[in-house]
Amino acid sequence: MTFRNILHKIDDNGERYLLLPLYAMIVITIFMEVFRRFVLSYSSIWAEEVARYAFIYVSWIGASAAIKERAHIRIDLILPLVGNRGRAMIMIFGDLVTIVLAVLAFWWSLESVLVSIKFGSVTMACASVWPGFWRPCRSGSP
């Protein structure tokens, strides 16, 4: 297998390779925290945040995979009624709307990221900007 084939495989399935470990991390962290809280009568201060950030990453990476495969919910009532040219124009319009919304999400989240850089995280050892980096930099594009 050549390097180019490996890169192509990562490009085709990269989101799936990331989602499984993140799901596993959520399940293990929540299970461990429930066990610690109810059996050992001790809870950690970091587990909730780790599970929350992993869930956010799963949401954004899953959205990226859905955009890549055009699997988001859409109303395709008009598409069968128009020809190939009209269908292409509707798809391009949808992609442009997606790009505009992604740019708006990036712009509106910059303030939150800058605050995270300035103040850091109370419970986690790293600055909270790194787990929260999903806000302006979601992966994937159409």
C-alpha positions as CSV (number, residue, x, y, z in Angstrom):
1,M,0.0,0.0,0.0
2,T,1.5,3.3,-1.1
3,F,1.5,6.5,0.9
4,R,-1.0,8.0,-1.5
5,N,-3.4,5.1,-0.9
6,I,-3.1,5.6,2.9
7,L,-3.9,9.3,2.6
8,H,-6.9,8.5,0.3
9,K,-8.2,6.0,2.9
10,I,-7.8,8.5,5.7
11,D,-9.6,11.1,3.6
12,D,-12.4,8.7,2.9
13,N,-12.8,7.4,6.4
14,G,-11.0,9.8,8.7
15,E,-14.2,10.9,10.5
16,R,-15.1,7.3,11.2
17,Y,-11.6,6.6,12.6
18,L,-12.0,9.5,15.0
19,L,-15.6,8.8,16.1
20,L,-15.1,5.3,17.5
21,P,-12.4,6.3,20.0
22,L,-14.4,9.4,21.0
23,Y,-17.6,7.3,21.6
24,A,-15.5,4.8,23.6
25,M,-14.0,7.6,25.7
26,I,-17.5,9.0,26.5
27,V,-18.8,5.6,27.5
28,I,-15.8,4.7,29.6
29,T,-15.6,8.1,31.3
30,I,-19.3,8.1,32.2
31,F,-19.2,4.5,33.4
32,M,-16.1,5.1,35.5
33,E,-17.7,8.3,36.9
34,V,-20.9,6.5,37.8
35,F,-19.0,3.7,39.5
36,R,-16.8,6.1,41.4
37,R,-19.7,8.3,42.5
38,F,-22.1,5.6,43.7
39,V,-19.8,2.8,44.7
40,L,-16.8,4.6,46.0
41,S,-18.6,7.8,47.1
42,Y,-16.0,9.9,45.3
43,S,-16.3,11.9,42.1
44,S,-13.7,13.6,40.0
45,I,-13.9,17.1,38.9
46,W,-12.6,16.4,35.4
47,A,-14.8,13.5,34.1
48,E,-17.9,15.6,33.3
49,E,-15.8,18.1,31.3
50,V,-14.0,15.3,29.4
51,A,-17.2,13.6,28.5
52,R,-18.8,16.9,27.4
53,Y,-15.9,17.9,25.2
54,A,-15.8,14.4,23.7
55,F,-19.5,14.6,22.9
56,I,-19.0,18.0,21.3
57,Y,-16.2,16.6,19.1
58,V,-18.5,13.6,18.2
59,S,-21.2,16.0,17.2
60,W,-19.0,18.2,15.0
61,I,-17.1,15.3,13.4
62,G,-20.4,13.5,12.8
63,A,-21.8,16.7,11.1
64,S,-18.6,16.9,9.0
65,A,-19.1,13.3,7.9
66,A,-22.7,13.9,7.1
67,I,-21.7,17.0,5.0
68,K,-19.1,15.0,3.2
69,E,-21.6,12.2,2.3
70,R,-24.5,14.6,1.8
71,A,-26.4,12.7,4.4
72,H,-28.0,15.6,6.3
73,I,-31.7,15.9,6.3
74,R,-32.9,17.9,3.3
75,I,-36.2,18.5,1.5
76,D,-35.8,17.1,-2.0
77,L,-39.3,17.7,-3.1
78,I,-38.1,20.1,-5.9
79,L,-35.1,18.0,-7.1
80,P,-37.1,15.4,-9.1
81,L,-39.1,18.1,-10.8
82,V,-36.1,20.0,-12.3
83,G,-33.5,18.8,-14.8
84,N,-29.9,18.2,-14.2
85,R,-28.9,21.8,-14.6
86,G,-31.6,23.0,-12.1
87,R,-30.6,20.2,-9.7
88,A,-26.9,21.3,-9.9
89,M,-27.9,24.9,-9.2
90,I,-29.9,23.9,-6.2
91,M,-27.0,21.8,-4.8
92,I,-24.6,24.7,-5.4
93,F,-26.9,27.1,-3.6
94,G,-27.1,24.7,-0.7
95,D,-23.3,24.4,-0.5
96,L,-23.0,28.2,-0.6
97,V,-25.5,28.5,2.3
98,T,-23.5,25.9,4.2
99,I,-20.3,27.9,3.6
100,V,-21.9,31.2,4.8
101,L,-23.2,29.5,7.9
102,A,-19.8,28.0,8.7
103,V,-18.1,31.4,8.3
104,L,-20.7,32.9,10.6
105,A,-20.2,30.2,13.2
106,F,-16.4,30.8,13.0
107,W,-16.8,34.5,13.4
108,W,-19.3,34.3,16.3
109,S,-17.1,31.8,18.2
110,L,-13.9,33.7,18.0
111,E,-14.7,35.8,21.1
112,S,-15.4,32.6,23.1
113,V,-12.1,31.1,22.1
114,L,-10.2,34.3,22.9
115,V,-11.8,34.3,26.4
116,S,-10.8,30.7,26.8
117,I,-7.2,31.5,25.9
118,K,-7.1,34.4,28.4
119,F,-8.6,32.6,31.4
120,G,-8.0,28.9,30.9
121,S,-9.9,26.1,32.6
122,V,-10.5,25.7,36.3
123,T,-10.9,21.9,36.3
124,M,-8.7,20.7,33.5
125,A,-4.9,20.9,33.4
126,C,-4.8,22.4,29.9
127,A,-6.1,25.7,28.7
128,S,-9.8,25.3,27.9
129,V,-9.2,26.6,24.4
130,W,-7.7,23.3,23.3
131,P,-10.7,21.1,24.1
132,G,-13.0,24.0,23.0
133,F,-11.1,24.4,19.7
134,W,-14.0,22.8,17.9
135,R,-15.9,26.0,17.9
136,P,-14.1,27.9,15.1
137,C,-12.4,24.9,13.5
138,R,-14.8,22.2,12.7
139,S,-13.5,19.6,10.4
140,G,-14.7,18.7,7.0
141,S,-16.0,20.6,4.0
142,P,-18.2,19.6,1.1
